[in-house]
């Protein structure tokens, strides 16, 4: 079978490719239909061979599809894990399989290395919800109040920030400042969740994730009514009525650790659709009920354009040096807060 792709032309599903990728498919057979594997396998094989030749490493977010997450990624995780892994890698090229702000973060922490994102259209509704000018105006309105910015933002916004955070460490970061009041940007729902966990006053911005804001508390009640004994895990970017209905609220990495620790019979992860597929590969004894809200930006990343990125060294992430220097400090301060701790 010959497979057309965006890269160098055609790739055949040969016996050699089948043998080389068989261990990967054995892991993925419950989440990737057998009929699809001849399409994925030649690309996976080509990517894995090419990244070794080019001293490249592939970082994949938890929301990537299973054939990327388990097939070609060298390192994977949530935004915090990817930021730390980007800072520590010795590879000379980083291919970021996620959205653009994640690739920018990798470049901030590796200014001398080549950082690629396979598709420039892989954006983020949260990153689009606020600009550097918005932050400057907020700082004028609230002089002296430190700015804590969610990592789901552009480098230009990070450059106007005192410290970044992720959903995994937001409360810890806010409390690390030792102040009574912070500006928290841009996710309103995450900010409300943080405010409920600390005595620090939190000034909010009305940014929302287009995936998580679609979930409702009523939807989760319906899951409970139709699936006896189900455990509900929700991301803190979800609306308050969703979090109120959840058994556990946490980052994607927190959800994964919870499943590994508790081993529930049935679970629903209230977050992007591919996450359940990726986690179910590791915990086949757990039944995952899948509410399928897809992130259209994450799904811009495919095996085909990952291979194309490696073949052509595209698309290179570049950041204005003056912006990068200031933005880098806010990310490094975040990493320093959690250094030596289990995030």
C-alpha positions as CSV (number, residue, x, y, z in Angstrom):
1,X,0.0,0.0,0.0
2,X,1.4,3.4,-1.0
3,X,0.6,6.3,1.3
4,X,0.4,9.9,0.0
5,X,1.6,12.5,2.5
6,X,2.7,16.2,2.7
7,X,6.3,15.2,3.0
8,X,8.6,13.6,0.4
9,X,5.9,11.7,-1.6
10,X,4.8,8.1,-1.1
11,X,5.5,5.7,1.7
12,X,4.8,2.0,1.4
13,X,3.4,-0.2,4.1
14,X,6.1,-2.8,3.6
15,X,6.8,-5.9,5.7
16,X,9.8,-4.1,7.0
17,X,7.7,-1.1,8.1
18,X,5.1,-3.5,9.6
19,X,7.7,-5.2,11.6
20,X,9.4,-2.0,12.8
21,X,6.1,-0.5,14.0
22,X,4.5,-3.7,15.4
23,X,5.4,-3.0,19.0
24,X,3.8,0.5,18.7
25,X,0.6,-0.9,17.2
26,X,0.4,-3.6,19.9
27,X,0.2,-0.8,22.4
28,X,-2.3,1.2,20.3
29,X,-4.6,-1.6,19.0
30,X,-7.5,-0.7,21.3
31,X,-7.6,3.0,20.3
32,X,-6.4,2.9,16.6
33,X,-8.5,0.8,14.2
34,X,-6.5,-1.9,12.4
35,X,-7.6,-0.5,9.0
36,X,-5.9,2.8,9.8
37,X,-2.6,1.4,10.8
38,X,-1.2,1.0,7.2
39,X,-1.7,4.7,6.8
40,X,0.0,5.7,10.1
41,X,2.8,3.1,10.2
42,X,5.0,4.3,7.2
43,X,4.9,7.9,8.5
44,X,5.7,6.8,12.1
45,X,8.7,4.7,10.8
46,X,9.9,7.6,8.6
47,X,9.6,10.2,11.4
48,X,11.4,8.0,13.9
49,X,14.3,7.3,11.5
50,X,14.6,11.0,10.4
51,X,14.6,12.5,13.9
52,X,17.5,10.2,14.9
53,X,19.4,11.5,11.8
54,X,18.8,15.1,12.6
55,X,19.4,15.0,16.4
56,X,15.7,16.0,16.9
57,X,13.4,15.4,19.8
58,X,9.6,15.4,19.6
59,X,7.6,16.8,22.4
60,X,3.9,16.1,22.4
61,X,1.1,17.5,24.5
62,X,-1.4,15.2,26.2
63,X,-4.1,16.3,23.6
64,X,-2.2,15.0,20.6
65,X,-3.8,11.9,18.9
66,X,-2.5,8.5,20.0
67,X,-0.5,7.8,16.8
68,X,1.5,10.9,17.6
69,X,1.5,10.7,21.4
70,X,2.6,7.0,21.5
71,X,4.0,6.6,18.0
72,X,6.7,9.3,17.6
73,X,6.9,11.4,20.8
74,X,10.1,11.2,22.8
75,X,8.6,13.2,25.7
76,X,5.0,14.1,26.5
77,X,2.9,15.7,29.1
78,X,1.0,18.9,30.0
79,X,2.2,22.4,29.5
80,X,4.3,22.4,32.7
81,X,6.0,19.1,31.9
82,X,6.7,20.2,28.3
83,X,8.2,23.5,29.6
84,X,10.5,21.6,31.9
85,X,11.5,19.0,29.3
86,X,12.2,21.7,26.8
87,X,14.6,23.4,29.2
88,X,16.4,20.1,29.9
89,X,16.8,18.5,26.5
90,X,20.2,18.1,24.9
91,X,18.8,17.6,21.4
92,X,19.7,20.4,18.9
93,X,16.2,20.4,17.3
94,X,12.8,20.4,19.1
95,X,9.6,19.6,17.2
96,X,6.7,20.8,19.3
97,X,3.5,18.8,18.7
98,X,1.1,21.1,20.4
99,X,0.0,24.7,19.9
100,X,2.0,27.8,19.1
101,X,2.4,29.2,22.6
102,X,4.0,25.8,23.6
103,X,6.5,26.1,20.8
104,X,7.3,29.7,21.8
105,X,7.9,28.5,25.4
106,X,10.3,25.8,24.1
107,X,12.1,28.5,22.1
108,X,12.3,30.8,25.1
109,X,14.0,28.1,27.1
110,X,16.2,27.0,24.2
111,X,17.2,30.2,22.4
112,X,20.2,28.6,20.6
113,X,18.3,25.6,19.4
114,X,16.0,25.1,16.4
115,X,12.4,24.8,17.5
116,X,9.8,23.7,14.9
117,X,6.0,23.7,14.9
118,X,4.5,21.6,12.1
119,X,1.6,23.9,11.4
120,X,1.4,27.7,12.0
121,X,-2.4,27.4,12.3
122,X,-2.1,25.5,15.6
123,X,-3.2,28.4,17.8
124,X,-5.1,28.8,21.0
125,X,-8.3,30.6,22.0
126,X,-6.8,31.6,25.3
127,X,-3.7,33.0,23.8
128,X,-5.8,35.0,21.4
129,X,-8.0,36.4,24.2
130,X,-5.4,38.9,25.5
131,X,-2.6,41.1,24.1
132,X,0.5,42.7,25.6
133,X,-1.3,46.1,25.4
134,X,-4.2,44.7,27.5
135,X,-1.7,43.7,30.1
136,X,0.0,47.1,30.1
137,X,-3.4,48.7,30.6
138,X,-4.2,46.4,33.5
139,X,-0.9,47.3,35.2
140,X,-1.8,51.0,34.8
141,X,-5.2,50.3,36.4
142,X,-3.7,48.3,39.3
143,X,-0.3,49.8,39.9
144,X,2.1,47.6,41.9
145,X,-0.1,44.5,41.7
146,X,1.9,41.5,40.4
147,X,0.8,39.8,37.2
148,X,0.5,36.0,37.1
149,X,0.0,34.8,33.6
150,X,-1.2,31.3,32.5
151,X,1.4,29.7,30.2
152,X,-1.4,29.6,27.5
153,X,-0.3,33.0,26.2
154,X,2.0,34.6,23.6
155,X,5.6,35.5,24.3
156,X,4.6,39.2,24.0
157,X,2.1,38.7,26.9
158,X,4.6,36.7,29.0
159,X,7.0,39.6,28.5
160,X,4.6,41.9,30.4
161,X,4.2,39.4,33.2
162,X,5.9,38.9,36.6
163,X,5.6,35.1,36.6
164,X,3.9,32.4,34.6
165,X,1.9,29.4,35.8
166,X,0.2,26.3,34.5
167,X,-3.0,24.7,35.7
168,X,-0.8,22.2,37.6
169,X,0.9,24.9,39.7
170,X,-1.3,28.0,39.6
171,X,-2.2,28.1,43.3
172,X,1.5,27.5,44.3
173,X,2.7,30.2,42.0
174,X,0.1,32.8,43.3
175,X,1.0,32.0,46.9
176,X,4.7,32.1,46.3
177,X,4.5,35.8,45.7
178,X,3.6,36.6,49.3
179,X,1.1,39.3,48.4
180,X,-2.6,40.0,49.1
181,X,-3.6,40.6,45.6
182,X,-2.7,39.5,42.1
183,X,-3.8,40.0,38.5
184,X,-4.4,36.5,37.0
185,X,-4.6,36.2,33.2
186,X,-6.2,35.2,30.9
187,X,-8.4,32.2,31.9
188,X,-11.4,33.4,34.0
189,X,-12.4,29.9,35.1
190,X,-9.0,28.8,36.1
191,X,-8.6,32.1,38.0
192,X,-11.9,31.5,39.8
193,X,-10.7,28.0,40.8
194,X,-7.4,29.5,42.1
195,X,-9.3,32.1,44.1
196,X,-11.3,29.4,45.7
197,X,-8.1,27.7,46.9
198,X,-6.3,30.7,48.4
199,X,-6.8,33.8,50.5
200,X,-5.1,36.0,47.9
201,X,-7.5,38.3,46.0
202,X,-7.5,37.4,42.3
203,X,-8.3,40.1,39.7
204,X,-9.6,38.2,36.6
205,X,-9.7,38.5,32.8
206,X,-12.6,37.0,30.8
207,X,-10.6,34.6,28.6
208,X,-11.9,31.1,28.0
209,X,-10.8,27.9,26.4
210,X,-13.1,27.1,23.5
211,X,-12.9,23.3,24.4
212,X,-13.5,23.4,28.1
213,X,-16.1,26.2,28.2
214,X,-18.5,23.9,26.2
215,X,-18.8,21.4,29.1
216,X,-21.8,21.9,31.5
217,X,-22.7,20.6,34.9
218,X,-25.9,19.2,33.5
219,X,-23.9,17.2,31.0
220,X,-21.9,15.6,33.9
221,X,-25.0,14.8,35.8
222,X,-26.3,13.0,32.8
223,X,-23.1,10.9,32.7
224,X,-23.6,10.0,36.3
225,X,-27.3,9.0,35.6
226,X,-26.3,6.7,32.7
227,X,-23.0,5.3,34.0
228,X,-23.2,3.8,37.5
229,X,-20.2,4.5,39.7
230,X,-18.5,6.8,37.3
231,X,-15.7,9.1,38.6
232,X,-15.6,12.6,37.0
233,X,-12.3,14.3,36.5
234,X,-12.4,17.9,35.3
235,X,-9.8,20.4,34.1
236,X,-9.9,23.8,36.0
237,X,-10.4,25.6,32.7
238,X,-14.0,24.3,32.8
239,X,-16.9,26.5,34.1
240,X,-17.6,26.6,37.8
241,X,-20.8,24.4,37.5
242,X,-18.6,21.7,35.9
243,X,-16.0,21.8,38.7
244,X,-18.7,21.7,41.3
245,X,-19.9,18.4,39.8
246,X,-16.5,16.8,39.6
247,X,-14.9,14.3,41.9
248,X,-11.4,15.6,41.1
249,X,-10.2,18.9,39.6
250,X,-6.7,19.1,38.2
251,X,-4.4,19.6,35.3
252,X,-4.0,16.9,32.7
253,X,-1.0,15.5,34.5
254,X,-2.9,15.5,37.7
255,X,-5.7,13.6,36.1
256,X,-3.3,10.9,34.9
257,X,-1.8,10.5,38.3
258,X,-5.2,10.3,39.8
259,X,-6.2,7.4,37.5
260,X,-3.0,5.6,38.1
261,X,-3.4,5.9,41.9
262,X,-7.1,5.2,42.2
263,X,-7.7,2.8,39.3
264,X,-11.5,3.5,39.1
265,X,-13.7,1.1,37.3
266,X,-15.2,3.9,35.2
267,X,-14.0,7.4,34.6
268,X,-14.8,10.5,32.5
269,X,-12.0,13.0,31.8
270,X,-13.7,16.4,31.2
271,X,-11.1,17.8,28.8
272,X,-9.9,17.5,25.2
273,X,-11.0,14.3,23.5
274,X,-7.7,12.6,22.7
275,X,-6.5,12.6,26.3
276,X,-8.8,9.7,27.2
277,X,-7.4,7.6,24.3
278,X,-3.8,8.3,25.3
279,X,-4.4,7.5,29.0
280,X,-6.5,4.4,28.3
281,X,-3.5,2.9,26.5
282,X,-1.6,2.9,29.9
283,X,-4.6,1.7,32.0
284,X,-6.6,-0.9,29.9
285,X,-8.4,-2.1,33.1
286,X,-10.2,1.3,33.4
287,X,-13.3,2.0,31.4
288,X,-13.1,5.5,29.9
289,X,-16.3,7.3,29.0
290,X,-15.4,9.8,26.3
291,X,-17.1,13.2,26.0
292,X,-15.6,14.2,22.7
293,X,-14.8,17.9,22.6
294,X,-11.9,18.3,20.1
295,X,-9.4,21.1,20.1
296,X,-9.3,22.2,16.4
297,X,-5.9,23.7,16.9
298,X,-4.3,20.6,18.4
299,X,-5.7,18.6,15.5
300,X,-3.7,20.8,13.0
301,X,-0.7,18.6,14.0
302,X,-0.5,15.4,12.0
303,X,2.0,12.7,11.3
304,X,2.3,14.0,7.7
305,X,3.2,17.6,8.7
306,X,5.5,16.4,11.5
307,X,7.5,14.6,8.8
308,X,7.3,17.6,6.5
309,X,8.6,19.8,9.4
310,X,11.6,17.5,9.9
311,X,12.4,17.2,6.2
312,X,12.3,21.0,5.6
313,X,13.2,22.4,9.0
314,X,9.9,24.2,9.1
315,X,8.2,26.1,10.6
316,X,10.9,27.7,12.7
317,X,9.8,29.5,15.8
318,X,11.5,32.9,16.2
319,X,10.9,35.5,18.9
320,X,12.1,39.1,19.0
321,X,15.2,39.0,21.3
322,X,14.0,41.9,23.5
323,X,10.6,40.3,24.0
324,X,12.2,36.9,24.5
325,X,14.5,38.1,27.3
326,X,11.6,39.4,29.4
327,X,9.3,36.6,28.6
328,X,12.0,34.0,29.5
329,X,12.3,35.4,33.0
330,X,8.6,34.9,33.7
331,X,8.8,31.3,32.6
332,X,12.0,30.6,34.5
333,X,10.5,32.1,37.7
334,X,7.6,29.6,37.3
335,X,10.0,26.7,37.0
336,X,12.0,27.9,39.9
337,X,8.9,27.9,42.2
338,X,8.4,24.2,41.6
339,X,12.0,23.1,41.3
340,X,12.6,19.9,43.2
341,X,8.9,19.3,43.7
342,X,6.6,16.8,42.1
343,X,4.5,18.9,39.7
